[in-house]
């Protein structure tokens, strides 16, 4: 069963974190349906629309949360697709 959700990411500081994050997002590109980024000086905000199993979405959120300089929150709908 797949769920639809949103992952919000705030990136602050070191640009190297953004590059490493890009590699991780590429690994999970199969569940990323859409992406929007808003750069604002030292801090950027990124929203990801995801569709996948709860386990796969949680794995992405967990790995993103291990980066220093990133703040990550996710919300999943109760709809199953």
Order of alpha helices (4+ residues) and beta strands (2+ residues): beta-alpha-beta-beta-alpha-beta
